[in-house]
Amino acid sequence: RRVRTNTPLQALSLLNDDALFDVARALAGRMREDVAGGAAERLGYGFRRCLTRGPSTTELARLERLYQEQLEIYRRDPAAAQLVAKGMAGDTAEAAALTMVANVLLNLDEMLTKE
C-alpha cells in the first residue's frame, strides 16, 4: 500500500521514470489499437483502464484539452514526436500526444494510492 504524499519529489520521480514512460507508451498503443473511435473515446478507454471507472464530464474535458495541446506541440515539432513515440507506427504526433496523456493518467493520485 502506497502512503499518500504531497511532496513534489514523488511526482517528479514518477513523471520522469523511464520504466513508467514505457508503460505510458504501451497504454497509448492500446488506446490506439483497441478503440476505433475518436480522441474522446480513446481517452475514456485509457481512463477506464487505469482507474476502473469512467471519467466525469469535467475529467474528460481536461484530458481532451491536454491531448489537443500536446497534439499541437508535436505537430509543430516532429523530431520531439519521434522521441516520445519511438517504436510506435502511424501518426507520430498523435502517438506522442496519447503517450503524454497516458503518462498523466498513470501518475494520478487515484491510480497510485489505495484508499
N, CA, C and O atoms as a MOPAC input file, in Angstrom:
PM7 MOZYME 1SCF
protein

 N      0.84400 1    -1.17200 1     0.00000 1
 C      0.00000 1     0.00000 1     0.00000 1
 C      0.89100 1     1.23700 1     0.00000 1
 O      1.81100 1     1.35700 1     0.80900 1
 N      0.60500 1     2.14400 1    -0.91000 1
 C      1.40200 1     3.36300 1    -1.04500 1
 C      0.80000 1     4.44600 1    -0.14700 1
 O     -0.41300 1     4.65400 1    -0.14700 1
 N      1.63700 1     5.12200 1     0.60200 1
 C      1.19700 1     6.18200 1     1.50000 1
 C      0.98000 1     7.45200 1     0.69000 1
 O      1.79600 1     7.79500 1    -0.16500 1
 N     -0.10900 1     8.14500 1     0.95600 1
 C     -0.40700 1     9.39500 1     0.26000 1
 C      0.60500 1    10.46000 1     0.67000 1
 O      0.93900 1    10.59700 1     1.84700 1
 N      1.08400 1    11.20700 1    -0.31400 1
 C      2.05500 1    12.25900 1    -0.05100 1
 C      1.76900 1    13.44700 1    -0.95500 1
 O      1.18400 1    13.29400 1    -2.02700 1
 N      2.17400 1    14.59900 1    -0.53100 1
 C      2.02200 1    15.77800 1    -1.36900 1
 C      3.38000 1    16.37100 1    -1.74500 1
 O      3.46400 1    17.53600 1    -2.13300 1
 N      4.42600 1    15.58100 1    -1.63100 1
 C      5.75200 1    16.08400 1    -1.95900 1
 C      5.94800 1    16.07800 1    -3.46800 1
 O      5.54500 1    15.13100 1    -4.14300 1
 N      6.55700 1    17.11800 1    -3.99700 1
 C      6.77600 1    17.16400 1    -5.44100 1
 C      7.79300 1    16.13400 1    -5.91500 1
 O      7.80600 1    15.78500 1    -7.09600 1
 N      8.63900 1    15.64200 1    -5.02500 1
 C      9.65100 1    14.67500 1    -5.42100 1
 C      9.02100 1    13.40400 1    -5.98800 1
 O      9.50400 1    12.85900 1    -6.98100 1
 N      7.94900 1    12.93600 1    -5.36100 1
 C      7.29300 1    11.73000 1    -5.86200 1
 C      6.77700 1    11.95800 1    -7.28000 1
 O      7.00100 1    11.12600 1    -8.15900 1
 N      6.09700 1    13.06400 1    -7.50900 1
 C      5.55000 1    13.35500 1    -8.83100 1
 C      6.65600 1    13.47600 1    -9.87200 1
 O      6.53000 1    12.94200 1   -10.97400 1
 N      7.72800 1    14.16800 1    -9.53600 1
 C      8.83400 1    14.32600 1   -10.47800 1
 C      9.50100 1    12.99200 1   -10.77400 1
 O      9.86400 1    12.71800 1   -11.91800 1
 N      9.66200 1    12.17200 1    -9.76500 1
 C     10.27900 1    10.86900 1    -9.96700 1
 C      9.43900 1     9.99800 1   -10.88600 1
 O      9.96200 1     9.35700 1   -11.79800 1
 N      8.15400 1     9.97800 1   -10.64800 1
 C      7.28100 1     9.12700 1   -11.44900 1
 C      7.10500 1     9.64900 1   -12.87200 1
 O      7.09300 1     8.86500 1   -13.82000 1
 N      6.97000 1    10.95500 1   -13.02800 1
 C      6.78300 1    11.50400 1   -14.36700 1
 C      8.01400 1    11.31700 1   -15.24300 1
 O      7.90000 1    11.24100 1   -16.46700 1
 N      9.18700 1    11.24200 1   -14.62900 1
 C     10.42600 1    11.12400 1   -15.38900 1
 C     11.02600 1     9.71800 1   -15.37000 1
 O     12.13000 1     9.51700 1   -15.87500 1
 N     10.33300 1     8.76500 1   -14.80700 1
 C     10.83400 1     7.40600 1   -14.71900 1
 C     10.75500 1     6.72100 1   -16.09000 1
 O      9.68800 1     6.68200 1   -16.70300 1
 N     11.87600 1     6.18700 1   -16.56500 1
 C     11.90600 1     5.54900 1   -17.88400 1
 C     10.95100 1     4.36200 1   -17.97900 1
 O     10.26400 1     4.19400 1   -18.98700 1
 N     10.90900 1     3.55100 1   -16.94400 1
 C     10.03900 1     2.37500 1   -16.97100 1
 C      8.57500 1     2.77800 1   -17.02500 1
 O      7.79200 1     2.19100 1   -17.77200 1
 N      8.20700 1     3.76800 1   -16.24200 1
 C      6.82100 1     4.22100 1   -16.25000 1
 C      6.47500 1     4.88000 1   -17.57600 1
 O      5.33600 1     4.79300 1   -18.03600 1
 N      7.44700 1     5.53800 1   -18.19200 1
 C      7.19800 1     6.13300 1   -19.50700 1
 C      6.98600 1     5.05200 1   -20.55900 1
 O      6.17700 1     5.22700 1   -21.47100 1
 N      7.70000 1     3.94100 1   -20.44400 1
 C      7.46500 1     2.80800 1   -21.34100 1
 C      6.06000 1     2.24300 1   -21.15100 1
 O      5.40700 1     1.84900 1   -22.11800 1
 N      5.60200 1     2.20500 1   -19.91000 1
 C      4.23600 1     1.75000 1   -19.63100 1
 C      3.23500 1     2.72200 1   -20.25500 1
 O      2.22600 1     2.29400 1   -20.81400 1
 N      3.50500 1     4.02100 1   -20.16400 1
 C      2.63000 1     5.02500 1   -20.77200 1
 C      2.57800 1     4.84600 1   -22.28400 1
 O      1.51500 1     4.96800 1   -22.89300 1
 N      3.71800 1     4.55800 1   -22.88000 1
 C      3.76900 1     4.32100 1   -24.32100 1
 C      2.94200 1     3.08200 1   -24.69000 1
 O      2.24700 1     3.07600 1   -25.70600 1
 N      3.02200 1     2.05400 1   -23.87600 1
 C      2.23200 1     0.84100 1   -24.13100 1
 C      0.74000 1     1.11900 1   -23.96100 1
 O     -0.06900 1     0.64100 1   -24.75500 1
 N      0.37100 1     1.87900 1   -22.94500 1
 C     -1.03300 1     2.23900 1   -22.75100 1
 C     -1.54400 1     3.05800 1   -23.93300 1
 O     -2.66000 1     2.84000 1   -24.40300 1
 N     -0.74000 1     3.99000 1   -24.41100 1
 C     -1.13400 1     4.78400 1   -25.57800 1
 C     -1.32700 1     3.88600 1   -26.79900 1
 O     -2.24400 1     4.10000 1   -27.59200 1
 N     -0.46800 1     2.89100 1   -26.94700 1
 C     -0.62700 1     1.93500 1   -28.04400 1
 C     -1.93400 1     1.17100 1   -27.94800 1
 O     -2.61100 1     0.95600 1   -28.95400 1
 N     -2.29100 1     0.75900 1   -26.73300 1
 C     -3.57500 1     0.07100 1   -26.52600 1
 C     -4.74600 1     1.00500 1   -26.81900 1
 O     -5.74900 1     0.58400 1   -27.39600 1
 N     -4.62100 1     2.26200 1   -26.42700 1
 C     -5.68400 1     3.23100 1   -26.68800 1
 C     -5.89900 1     3.39300 1   -28.19200 1
 O     -7.03000 1     3.56600 1   -28.64400 1
 N     -4.82500 1     3.33800 1   -28.95600 1
 C     -4.92000 1     3.46700 1   -30.41200 1
 C     -5.43000 1     2.18600 1   -31.05500 1
 O     -6.25000 1     2.24000 1   -31.97200 1
 N     -4.96100 1     1.04600 1   -30.59200 1
 C     -5.30500 1    -0.22700 1   -31.22300 1
 C     -6.69400 1    -0.73200 1   -30.85100 1
 O     -7.41000 1    -1.26900 1   -31.69600 1
 N     -7.07100 1    -0.56100 1   -29.59700 1
 C     -8.31800 1    -1.15200 1   -29.11000 1
 C     -9.55100 1    -0.31000 1   -29.38000 1
 O    -10.67000 1    -0.82000 1   -29.32100 1
 N     -9.37000 1     0.97000 1   -29.67500 1
 C    -10.51400 1     1.87100 1   -29.84900 1
 C    -10.48000 1     2.46100 1   -31.25700 1
 O     -9.51300 1     3.11300 1   -31.65200 1
 N    -11.54900 1     2.21800 1   -31.99900 1
 C    -11.62700 1     2.70200 1   -33.37400 1
 C    -12.16800 1     4.13100 1   -33.45000 1
 O    -12.06200 1     4.76800 1   -34.49800 1
 N    -12.73700 1     4.64000 1   -32.37600 1
 C    -13.35900 1     5.96200 1   -32.38000 1
 C    -12.35300 1     7.09200 1   -32.35500 1
 O    -11.17400 1     6.90700 1   -32.65700 1
 N    -12.83800 1     8.26200 1   -31.99100 1
 C    -12.00800 1     9.45700 1   -31.94500 1
 C    -11.26700 1     9.60100 1   -30.63600 1
 O    -11.17200 1     8.66900 1   -29.83800 1
 N    -10.74500 1    10.79700 1   -30.44200 1
 C     -9.90900 1    11.07400 1   -29.26800 1
 C    -10.67900 1    10.88000 1   -27.96500 1
 O    -10.14700 1    10.30200 1   -27.01800 1
 N    -11.91900 1    11.35200 1   -27.90100 1
 C    -12.69500 1    11.23900 1   -26.65700 1
 C    -12.88600 1     9.78700 1   -26.25200 1
 O    -12.77400 1     9.45000 1   -25.07300 1
 N    -13.17100 1     8.93400 1   -27.21200 1
 C    -13.34800 1     7.51400 1   -26.90800 1
 C    -12.04300 1     6.88400 1   -26.45400 1
 O    -12.02800 1     6.08100 1   -25.52100 1
 N    -10.95900 1     7.23900 1   -27.10200 1
 C     -9.65100 1     6.69600 1   -26.72900 1
 C     -9.23700 1     7.15500 1   -25.33400 1
 O     -8.71900 1     6.36700 1   -24.54300 1
 N     -9.46700 1     8.42800 1   -25.03900 1
 C     -9.11500 1     8.95000 1   -23.72800 1
 C     -9.97000 1     8.32300 1   -22.63800 1
 O     -9.47000 1     8.00800 1   -21.55800 1
 N    -11.24900 1     8.14100 1   -22.91200 1
 C    -12.13400 1     7.48000 1   -21.95700 1
 C    -11.71400 1     6.04000 1   -21.70500 1
 O    -11.77200 1     5.55600 1   -20.57400 1
 N    -11.29300 1     5.36200 1   -22.75900 1
 C    -10.81700 1     3.98800 1   -22.63400 1
 C     -9.56700 1     3.92800 1   -21.75200 1
 O     -9.47400 1     3.08500 1   -20.86000 1
 N     -8.61200 1     4.81900 1   -22.00000 1
 C     -7.39400 1     4.84700 1   -21.19200 1
 C     -7.69800 1     5.15700 1   -19.73900 1
 O     -7.09500 1     4.57500 1   -18.83700 1
 N     -8.62500 1     6.06500 1   -19.50900 1
 C     -9.03000 1     6.42500 1   -18.15300 1
 C     -9.61700 1     5.20600 1   -17.44700 1
 O     -9.26800 1     4.92100 1   -16.30200 1
 N    -10.50800 1     4.48800 1   -18.13000 1
 C    -11.11800 1     3.29300 1   -17.52900 1
 C    -10.08800 1     2.19700 1   -17.26900 1
 O    -10.16500 1     1.50500 1   -16.25400 1
 N     -9.12500 1     2.03500 1   -18.17600 1
 C     -8.07700 1     1.02400 1   -17.97200 1
 C     -7.25700 1     1.32600 1   -16.71600 1
 O     -6.83400 1     0.40600 1   -16.01700 1
 N     -7.03500 1     2.59500 1   -16.43300 1
 C     -6.21600 1     2.97700 1   -15.27700 1
 C     -7.00600 1     3.01900 1   -13.98000 1
 O     -6.52100 1     2.55500 1   -12.94900 1
 N     -8.20500 1     3.56200 1   -14.01400 1
 C     -8.92100 1     3.84900 1   -12.77200 1
 C    -10.15800 1     2.97800 1   -12.55000 1
 O    -10.84100 1     3.12600 1   -11.53700 1
 N    -10.44700 1     2.09100 1   -13.46800 1
 C    -11.58900 1     1.15900 1   -13.38500 1
 C    -12.92700 1     1.87000 1   -13.19800 1
 O    -13.85900 1     1.32000 1   -12.61200 1
 N    -13.00700 1     3.08300 1   -13.69800 1
 C    -14.27500 1     3.81600 1   -13.73400 1
 C    -14.20800 1     4.77200 1   -14.90800 1
 O    -13.12800 1     5.13200 1   -15.37700 1
 N    -15.36700 1     5.17300 1   -15.36800 1
 C    -15.40900 1     6.13000 1   -16.46200 1
 C    -15.09400 1     7.53600 1   -15.96700 1
 O    -15.30500 1     7.84000 1   -14.79300 1
 N    -14.59700 1     8.38900 1   -16.84300 1
 C    -14.28600 1     9.76400 1   -16.44700 1
 C    -15.56100 1    10.60100 1   -16.35100 1
 O    -16.52800 1    10.35900 1   -17.07300 1
 N    -15.55200 1    11.57000 1   -15.46600 1
 C    -16.65300 1    12.53700 1   -15.41000 1
 C    -16.52800 1    13.45700 1   -16.62400 1
 O    -15.51800 1    13.44100 1   -17.32700 1
 N    -17.54000 1    14.23800 1   -16.85100 1
 C    -17.52000 1    15.18300 1   -17.96900 1
 C    -16.35200 1    16.14900 1   -17.83300 1
 O    -15.67600 1    16.45300 1   -18.81500 1
 N    -16.11500 1    16.63000 1   -16.62500 1
 C    -15.01400 1    17.55900 1   -16.37600 1
 C    -13.66700 1    16.88400 1   -16.60400 1
 O    -12.77800 1    17.46600 1   -17.22600 1
 N    -13.51300 1    15.67400 1   -16.10900 1
 C    -12.24500 1    14.94800 1   -16.27900 1
 C    -11.96200 1    14.69600 1   -17.75300 1
 O    -10.83300 1    14.87500 1   -18.21100 1
 N    -12.97500 1    14.28600 1   -18.49000 1
 C    -12.79100 1    14.01900 1   -19.91300 1
 C    -12.45200 1    15.30100 1   -20.66200 1
 O    -11.61400 1    15.28300 1   -21.56400 1
 N    -13.08300 1    16.40100 1   -20.30800 1
 C    -12.78600 1    17.68300 1   -20.96100 1
 C    -11.33600 1    18.09700 1   -20.70300 1
 O    -10.66700 1    18.60500 1   -21.60300 1
 N    -10.86000 1    17.88600 1   -19.50500 1
 C     -9.46000 1    18.22400 1   -19.18100 1
 C     -8.49400 1    17.34600 1   -19.96500 1
 O     -7.48100 1    17.83200 1   -20.46900 1
 N     -8.80000 1    16.06300 1   -20.07000 1
 C     -7.94200 1    15.16300 1   -20.83700 1
 C     -7.94300 1    15.54100 1   -22.31200 1
 O     -6.90100 1    15.50900 1   -22.96500 1
 N     -9.11100 1    15.89900 1   -22.83500 1
 C     -9.18600 1    16.29800 1   -24.24100 1
 C     -8.38000 1    17.57400 1   -24.48900 1
 O     -7.70600 1    17.69500 1   -25.51100 1
 N     -8.44900 1    18.52000 1   -23.55700 1
 C     -7.68000 1    19.75800 1   -23.69600 1
 C     -6.17900 1    19.45400 1   -23.67000 1
 O     -5.42000 1    19.98100 1   -24.48400 1
 N     -5.75900 1    18.60600 1   -22.73700 1
 C     -4.34800 1    18.20900 1   -22.67600 1
 C     -3.92600 1    17.52600 1   -23.97000 1
 O     -2.86400 1    17.82400 1   -24.51700 1
 N     -4.75200 1    16.61700 1   -24.45500 1
 C     -4.44400 1    15.89800 1   -25.69600 1
 C     -4.27900 1    16.87800 1   -26.85900 1
 O     -3.31700 1    16.77500 1   -27.62100 1
 N     -5.20700 1    17.82600 1   -27.00100 1
 C     -5.13200 1    18.79200 1   -28.09900 1
 C     -3.89100 1    19.67100 1   -27.98700 1
 O     -3.24900 1    19.97200 1   -28.99400 1
 N     -3.55500 1    20.08100 1   -26.77300 1
 C     -2.34400 1    20.89100 1   -26.56700 1
 C     -1.09600 1    20.10600 1   -26.96800 1
 O     -0.21700 1    20.62500 1   -27.65700 1
 N     -1.03200 1    18.85600 1   -26.52900 1
 C      0.12600 1    18.02900 1   -26.85200 1
 C      0.19000 1    17.73700 1   -28.35300 1
 O      1.27100 1    17.73100 1   -28.94000 1
 N     -0.95400 1    17.50000 1   -28.96200 1
 C     -1.00100 1    17.22700 1   -30.39800 1
 C     -0.46700 1    18.41200 1   -31.18800 1
 O      0.28800 1    18.22400 1   -32.14200 1
 N     -0.84200 1    19.61900 1   -30.81300 1
 C     -0.33900 1    20.82000 1   -31.48700 1
 C      1.17700 1    20.94300 1   -31.33300 1
 O      1.88300 1    21.26200 1   -32.29000 1
 N      1.66300 1    20.68800 1   -30.13100 1
 C      3.10600 1    20.77000 1   -29.88100 1
 C      3.85400 1    19.77700 1   -30.76000 1
 O      4.85000 1    20.13300 1   -31.38900 1
 N      3.38300 1    18.53900 1   -30.80900 1
 C      4.09400 1    17.50700 1   -31.56100 1
 C      3.89700 1    17.62800 1   -33.06600 1
 O      4.72100 1    17.13000 1   -33.83300 1
 N      2.83400 1    18.27400 1   -33.50100 1
 C      2.68600 1    18.53400 1   -34.94100 1
 C      3.68700 1    19.60300 1   -35.37600 1
 O      4.17900 1    19.56800 1   -36.50400 1
 N      3.99300 1    20.55600 1   -34.48700 1
 C      4.97300 1    21.59800 1   -34.80300 1
 C      6.40800 1    21.09100 1   -34.69000 1
 O      7.31500 1    21.65400 1   -35.30300 1
 N      6.61800 1    20.02800 1   -33.90700 1
 C      7.97300 1    19.52000 1   -33.66600 1
 C      8.01900 1    18.00400 1   -33.89300 1
 O      7.98800 1    17.22900 1   -32.93700 1
 N      8.09300 1    17.58900 1   -35.15900 1
 C      8.09900 1    16.15200 1   -35.47200 1
 C      9.26900 1    15.38300 1   -34.84300 1
 O      9.13900 1    14.19700 1   -34.54200 1
 N     10.38900 1    16.04200 1   -34.64900 1
 C     11.54200 1    15.36400 1   -34.03900 1
 C     11.22100 1    14.97900 1   -32.59600 1
 O     11.56200 1    13.88100 1   -32.15700 1
 N     10.57500 1    15.86600 1   -31.86900 1
 C     10.17600 1    15.56100 1   -30.48900 1
 C      9.14100 1    14.45000 1   -30.47800 1
 O      9.17500 1    13.57300 1   -29.61500 1
 N      8.22200 1    14.48200 1   -31.43000 1
 C      7.20000 1    13.42700 1   -31.52500 1
 C      7.86000 1    12.07100 1   -31.75500 1
 O      7.43200 1    11.06800 1   -31.18500 1
 N      8.89900 1    12.03800 1   -32.58600 1
 C      9.62700 1    10.79100 1   -32.84700 1
 C     10.26900 1    10.25300 1   -31.57300 1
 O     10.26900 1     9.04500 1   -31.34100 1
 N     10.81500 1    11.14200 1   -30.74900 1
 C     11.44400 1    10.70900 1   -29.49600 1
 C     10.42700 1    10.11600 1   -28.53600 1
 O     10.66800 1     9.07200 1   -27.93000 1
 N      9.28900 1    10.78500 1   -28.39800 1
 C      8.26900 1    10.32800 1   -27.45300 1
 C      7.60900 1     9.05400 1   -27.94900 1
 O      7.35200 1     8.13900 1   -27.16600 1
 N      7.33200 1     8.99000 1   -29.24400 1
 C      6.58200 1     7.86600 1   -29.80600 1
 C      7.49000 1     6.82200 1   -30.45700 1
 O      7.07400 1     6.12400 1   -31.38200 1
 N      8.71300 1     6.71900 1   -29.98100 1
 C      9.64900 1     5.79200 1   -30.62100 1
 C      9.08900 1     4.36700 1   -30.60900 1
 O      8.60500 1     3.86600 1   -29.59400 1
 N      9.17700 1     3.74500 1   -31.77800 1
 C      8.70100 1     2.38000 1   -31.90500 1
 C      7.20900 1     2.25400 1   -32.19000 1
 O      6.70900 1     1.14300 1   -32.36800 1
 N      6.49500 1     3.37100 1   -32.23400 1
 C      5.05700 1     3.32500 1   -32.49600 1
 C      4.80700 1     3.66000 1   -33.96400 1
 O      5.41400 1     4.58200 1   -34.50900 1
 N      3.91800 1     2.91200 1   -34.59300 1
 C      3.62100 1     3.10700 1   -36.00500 1
 C      2.54600 1     4.16800 1   -36.18400 1
 O      1.84400 1     4.53000 1   -35.24000 1
 N      2.43300 1     4.65600 1   -37.40800 1
 C      1.37000 1     5.59600 1   -37.73500 1
 C      1.74800 1     7.03200 1   -37.45800 1
 O      2.92400 1     7.39500 1   -37.48700 1
 N      0.74800 1     7.84200 1   -37.18900 1
 C      0.90300 1     9.27400 1   -36.93000 1
 C      1.67900 1     9.46100 1   -35.62200 1
 O      1.14200 1     9.22800 1   -34.53900 1
 N      2.93600 1     9.88000 1   -35.72600 1
 C      3.76900 1    10.00100 1   -34.52000 1
 C      3.30900 1    11.13500 1   -33.60800 1
 O      3.46400 1    11.04600 1   -32.39000 1
 N      2.74600 1    12.19800 1   -34.17800 1
 C      2.25800 1    13.29300 1   -33.33600 1
 C      1.09800 1    12.80700 1   -32.47400 1
 O      1.02900 1    13.11800 1   -31.28500 1
 N      0.19800 1    12.05300 1   -33.07000 1
 C     -0.93400 1    11.50200 1   -32.30800 1
 C     -0.43900 1    10.52400 1   -31.24500 1
 O     -0.88900 1    10.55700 1   -30.10000 1
 N      0.48400 1     9.66000 1   -31.63200 1
 C      1.02900 1     8.68200 1   -30.69100 1
 C      1.73400 1     9.37100 1   -29.52700 1
 O      1.59700 1     8.94600 1   -28.38000 1
 N      2.48300 1    10.42500 1   -29.81200 1
 C      3.18500 1    11.15700 1   -28.76100 1
 C      2.18800 1    11.85600 1   -27.83300 1
 O      2.36100 1    11.84200 1   -26.61500 1
 N      1.16100 1    12.45700 1   -28.39900 1
 C      0.14900 1    13.14000 1   -27.58400 1
 C     -0.57500 1    12.14100 1   -26.68300 1
 O     -0.79800 1    12.42100 1   -25.50500 1
 N     -0.94300 1    10.98900 1   -27.22200 1
 C     -1.59600 1     9.96200 1   -26.40600 1
 C     -0.65700 1     9.42600 1   -25.33600 1
 O     -1.09400 1     9.10500 1   -24.23100 1
 N      0.62200 1     9.32600 1   -25.65100 1
 C      1.59700 1     8.86400 1   -24.66300 1
 C      1.68200 1     9.84400 1   -23.49900 1
 O      1.76700 1     9.42600 1   -22.34400 1
 N      1.66000 1    11.12200 1   -23.78500 1
 C      1.72400 1    12.11300 1   -22.70900 1
 C      0.46400 1    12.07500 1   -21.84800 1
 O      0.54200 1    12.21200 1   -20.62700 1
 N     -0.69400 1    11.89100 1   -22.47500 1
 C     -1.93500 1    11.76300 1   -21.70600 1
 C     -1.88700 1    10.49400 1   -20.85900 1
 O     -2.28300 1    10.51000 1   -19.69400 1
 N     -1.40900 1     9.40700 1   -21.43400 1
 C     -1.29000 1     8.15100 1   -20.69000 1
 C     -0.34400 1     8.32100 1   -19.50500 1
 O     -0.59700 1     7.77200 1   -18.43300 1
 N      0.73200 1     9.06600 1   -19.68100 1
 C      1.67300 1     9.32300 1   -18.59800 1
 C      0.98800 1    10.07200 1   -17.45700 1
 O      1.21600 1     9.77400 1   -16.28500 1
 N      0.15600 1    11.03600 1   -17.80400 1
 C     -0.60300 1    11.76800 1   -16.79200 1
 C     -1.56400 1    10.83000 1   -16.07200 1
 O     -1.65900 1    10.86100 1   -14.84500 1
 N     -2.27400 1     9.99900 1   -16.82300 1
 C     -3.21400 1     9.05400 1   -16.20700 1
 C     -2.51100 1     8.13100 1   -15.22000 1
 O     -3.02000 1     7.87200 1   -14.13000 1
 N     -1.34800 1     7.64000 1   -15.60500 1
 C     -0.61600 1     6.71700 1   -14.74900 1
 C     -0.06000 1     7.39100 1   -13.49600 1
 O      0.29800 1     6.71600 1   -12.53200 1
 N      0.01100 1     8.71500 1   -13.51100 1
 C      0.53900 1     9.45500 1   -12.36500 1
 C     -0.54100 1    10.10300 1   -11.50800 1
 O     -0.22400 1    10.84300 1   -10.57700 1
 N     -1.79500 1     9.84300 1   -11.80200 1
 C     -2.86800 1    10.36900 1   -10.96400 1
 C     -2.81000 1     9.72800 1    -9.58700 1
 O     -2.51200 1     8.54100 1    -9.45700 1
 N     -3.09600 1    10.51500 1    -8.56800 1
 C     -3.08500 1    10.01400 1    -7.20400 1
 C     -4.03200 1     8.82700 1    -7.04600 1
 O     -3.72800 1     7.86700 1    -6.33900 1
 N     -5.16500 1     8.90500 1    -7.70400 1
 C     -6.15400 1     7.81300 1    -7.62600 1
 C     -5.59400 1     6.51500 1    -8.21400 1
 O     -6.00300 1     5.42300 1    -7.82000 1
 N     -4.68300 1     6.63600 1    -9.13200 1
 C     -4.04200 1     5.46200 1    -9.74400 1
 C     -2.95700 1     4.89600 1    -8.83600 1
 O     -2.76000 1     3.68200 1    -8.79100 1
 N     -2.25800 1     5.75500 1    -8.11900 1
 C     -1.08500 1     5.35100 1    -7.35000 1
 C     -1.39100 1     4.92100 1    -5.90800 1
 O     -0.61200 1     4.17700 1    -5.31200 1
 N     -2.49100 1     5.37300 1    -5.35400 1
 C     -2.76800 1     5.08200 1    -3.94700 1
 C     -4.01600 1     4.22800 1    -3.81100 1
 O     -4.92200 1     4.27900 1    -4.64300 1
 N     -4.04100 1     3.45700 1    -2.76500 1
 C     -5.19300 1     2.63400 1    -2.44200 1
 C     -5.83800 1     3.20100 1    -1.17700 1
 O     -5.18500 1     3.32900 1    -0.14100 1
 N     -7.08300 1     3.52800 1    -1.27000 1
 C     -7.78600 1     4.11100 1    -0.11600 1
 C     -8.38500 1     3.00800 1     0.73600 1
 O     -9.01800 1     3.29000 1     1.75400 1

